[in-house]
Amino acid sequence: MPQSADERIASMTFASVYPHYVSKVTKKGRTVDELHQIIDWLTGFDPAKVQSLIDQKATFTEFFDQANLNPNAHLITGMICGYRVEEIENPLSQKVRYLDKLVDELAKGKKMEKILRQS
């Protein structure tokens, strides 16, 4: 029986996706520090914690189980990977897509205060 997209996301490791985030933002002239700023805003993880989760090969389930999700995360809206972020029903999949959306906005050159929903 094939895994559902939600099950695939749950079992993927953050470490397997992180290099793609780095590549995506640096190719567009943004920095790893800015990437860490958006990860910290969404999850409360500083760069040392991010590295620890990478080293542990934490799945997205484990990653978000340890996160302190930003109370303004619900303000992240729009399309990512063909889905409206605000309409995703699976809570874990929605959190992963929140992160994807923030990375996407960073790579597209949005101002940091807009990405971090401060205005």
Phi, psi and omega in degrees: 000128181290147178289147174284163178301321180297319179293321178297314179299315182300324185266352177291147177269146175300323181300329181285337184259329184308313180301329177291322176299312181301311181299315183299314184282322182289327176298333182262013175085010175264172187248161174297326176300319178293321175302314180295328178297317180287326176296317179297316180300315183286319192247340187085007182270124172280170183304326179294319178292320177301313180297321178299317179293325175295313181298324180282353186054045181297135173289166176298329175300309180295320180302306183282339173297329182268350184283151171251087189301134180301134180298341179266008181302330180296346178282350177283115182225169176115185185267139171212128180053034177083006180239146170279119185306318185288348181257358180290125187275326180286119185302318180292314179301321179296318180296318178298317179291330172303311181297315178303317182295318179296318178298317179299315180297320178298312181296330181277001174089013177299149176292143184303319181294331175288316180300319183272017172052047181256002180220000000 
